[in-house]
Amino acid sequence: MTGFQRGSSLIPIQTAFVTALSNDTTLSTLINGVYDKRPGPEVALPYITIGAPQESPWDCFGTLGQIVKFQVSVWWRIADAKSSLGVKTIMAAVNNVLDDQVLDVEGYDSSIKIRNMMSTDMPDPDNKHWHGIMQFTIWVTQCPES
């Protein structure tokens, strides 16, 4: 495969996820930001974090590609009587933004498809937060080097 050098798609995909989620008007009315790790206590709940990436080669027909999994987490204060419902509402909004969509990923021809592979919510072990967990998989192919 000439003209190609395998690179990591983790940063461009995370950037595309953060941009898509941050720019959604419905989601922005429900959360206080999108972060790559849990922010400090100065940031009010609820908010979203993106992380736990996994990347695997997905080459076909002479084209380099990757299958990438990202976890999107929704965080809510457990003391709120509506924490489970609130988390599920935000998760539905996240799903509307990402599931079965195509994102522009810098350095890649396209994201072929984004799929929500799993969603669940539960009390966090710290007993202070309700935690919604969504696992997304994205397939991308690389652009040849110029």
C-alpha angles and dihedrals in degrees: 000000000000121000092034134101117180112241134174117267094194099099097043092047093047089049090051091049093049092047094048094047095042093049097050109107095205093050093045090061090055103046142042097227148311117263139178091227136012107288124222125277091271089077112082121230140276104061140139130241126195122204149095092099124187123189129193132174116262106180122168138161094002094309126116116228144158138221107215129188123199130182118223113198127195117204126201134166109263092213089071109095089219097050096118093046091044092051091049091050091053091045090054090052091049089050090053090054099045114019115099091354134127117230129194105246115190112242094015132096093231145313101260094202141338116212131186100227098179142003130184139149133207144149110288115241089248088068089223101086139048108222126207114194125197124179115205127188122202128187117208137174123209127243113235116254114263 
